[in-house]
Amino acid sequence: MKIEVLTLFPNMFDSLKESVIGKALDKEKFILNITDIRDYSLDKHKKCDDYPFGGGSGMVMTPQPIFDAIRAVDPNRVCKRIFLSPKGKTLSQSLVEELSKEDNLLFLCGHYEGVDQRIIDSEIDMELSIGDYVLTGGELACMVTIDAVARYIDGVLGSSESTMEESFSNGLLEYPQYTRPQNFNGMAVPEVLLSGNHKEIEKWRYNEQLKITKDRRPDLLEDK
């Protein structure tokens, strides 16, 4: 997979070079290109924002630099183009899996009061939100989406089973996890996990998933 990101703040994406995603990038499990929108501004000061028509507070990202940046990195329109926006479709695990099947993704990170609507109308395939709240820009939402999608790319995680037994993989929240030591500060690991009885362990984990989901996200059980 190849991922293109258009942003006014490219240095924010240095954090993706850490941990599992960083290792995957080093091993070229997928390609991530970060483009500074300012590089495409025709303004002598590399300005990329202006006052909104009709009045109002804040500034709006101007169309020219974004348009030229998009056309430079995706001239043949092979990417699925995504604008990170509170108005977009909410990111879910099923949507993450759907996006992971794409060969090419392009993310546009907005700032200020947003981007000129003409860019969205002519150049964007999908608006995407990571939740019902507003951030100062699209960069953090973009990184969250890339992190979630990358986990489904072959070779990024150590085991393909890692995405099969986690929260939302079967519509439920994940069961509790334990490791050594067996006793810690007077708290013991549940005996069933030490039994070696895989059928009973599987049953216990499923029941824990149901209990946790009922308590924390009962909405997930509506269709079960």
N, C-alpha and C positions, 0 to 999 in steps of 0.2 A: 504494500500500500504506500501511496505517496500523499503526504499532507502538506498543503500550502496554507500559511497563515499570513494575513495582512493586518498590520497593527501600527499604531503610533508609538508604541513602547516595546520594541523588540527585546530589550534586555530582561523584561519580565519572564521571558520563556527560558531563561538560563536554568531555572529550577527543574525543568523537565530533564535536564542532563543528569539528575541524581537518581539513585535507587534503581528499581527494575526497569523503568522507562529509559533511563540513561544507558543502561547496559544493552537494552534492545537496540537503541540508536547506534551504539558503538559497533554492534554486531550486524548492523544494517538489516534488521528484521523489518523495519519500515523506514521511510525517508521523511524527514521533517524539514521544510524550508520556511524560514521566517523572513518576511519582507516588510521593510519600513515604508509605510505609505508616503511619508514625507519625501522620500527619494524621487517620487513621481510628481511632486507639486511644481507647477510652472511659476509660482510666486517666488520672487527673488529672496524672500525671507522664509521660504518653504512652509508658508502658512497653509493650513488644511481645514480651517473653520471660518465661519462668518455668522453674522446675525440672521435670525430667522425672518423670512417674509411674514408679514402680518403681526409682527411684534411678539413679545414673550421673553421670558428669562432664559439665560444661557445662550450657548452657541450651537451651531449645527455643522457637522462635517461636510465640506463642499464636495460636489460630485467628481470634478475633474481628476484629482489625484487618485481617488479610489478606482474610477473607471480605467485609467491608464495602468494602474497597478494590477488590476484584475486581468486586463487584456494582455499584459506582459507575462504573467505567470501561468495563465490558462488561455492561450490564444485560440485554441481549437475547441474550447468549451467541453473538455473531457471530465472536468471535476464536477462533483455535486457541490454546489456553492451554498454555504450556510452563513447566515448573519445571526450573531448572538444578540438576542433581544428579549426583554421581559414580555413582549407581546407574542413571542413565538410558541411553538408546540413544546410542551414540557418534556424534558429528557426522562426517559424510562429505560429499564433494562432491556425491554423488547426493542426499543428504538436504538439503543447502543448496539445490540446484536445486528440489527438491520444495517446500520452505518458501517459496521465492521466488514460487511460483505462488499463494500464499495472499493474500487481500485484507486480512485483519486478523490480526495476531499479538499475543499477550500473553505477556510473560515475567515470571515470578515469581523474584526473586533471594532465595535463602535465606541465613541466617547462623547462627552458633553451631553447634549440633548438628543443625540442620535445622528443618523446620516440622512442626506437628502433622499427623499422618497423615490426619486427617479432612478437612483442606483438600485434600490430594492426591487422596483418594478421591472427593470430591464436586465439586471445582472444576477439576481439572487434566486435560488431555487427553493429555499426553505429558511424560515426564521425559527430559531431554537432558543428556549429558555431552560435554565437549570432549576428554576423554582420561582415562587411567587414573592419575589423581593427584587430590589433594584441595587445594582452595584455601580461603582464609579466608571466602569468600562467593561468591555467584553472579554478582556484578557483572561481573567480568572475563570470565567465560565468556559472559555475556549480550552484552557488547560484541564479543567475537570472533564470535559467531553473527550479530549484526546486521551487522557489517562484511562477513562472507562472503555473507550473503543479499542485502544492498543492492547488491552488485556486479552482481547479475542483474536488477535493476530497470531498466527502460528509461530511458536518459538519465543514469544515474549515472556510468558510465564514458564516456570520450571516444569510444570505438569499440565497437560490438557484437562485433567480432572479438577484443577483449581477453580474453574469457572462453573463446574457442574454441581457443587455442593456448597453454595454460598447463598447469601440473602438474595431473594427474588428469582433464583434459578428455577425453582419449582413453584413460584408464587407465594412462598413463605419466607419469613426471616430466618436467618441461620441459627443453628443450635449452638450452645455454649462449647467452647474449646478449652482443653486443659493440657498441661505438659508437666514435666518434672519441676520441683519435687512432688511426690505423692501427697505429702502433708505440708501445708504452708500457713504459718500463723494460726494453727488450730483448725484450718479448713482443709478437708480431705477431698480428693477426687472421687466422684460418684463410683461406687463399687462396680456397677455394670460395665464401666469402661475398662476395668481391669480384669474382667472375666474371661476375655478371649472368645466369648459367644457373639459372633458377628450378627446373628439374627436379632438377638436381644439388644445389642448396641444400636443397630439400625432402627429398631422399634423405639428405643429410648430417645434417639436423636429426632425422630419424626414427631414424637409426642412433645418434645421440648420446643420444636419449631411451631407446632400448633399453639402451645401455651404462650410463647413469647409473641407470636403474631396476634393472637386474640387480645393480649394485654396492650400491645403497643401500636398495632396497625390492624384493627378489626376490619377495616375497609377491604383489606386484601382477601378476607375470607368470604366476602359476599357472594362470590361465584363458586364457592366450594361446597 
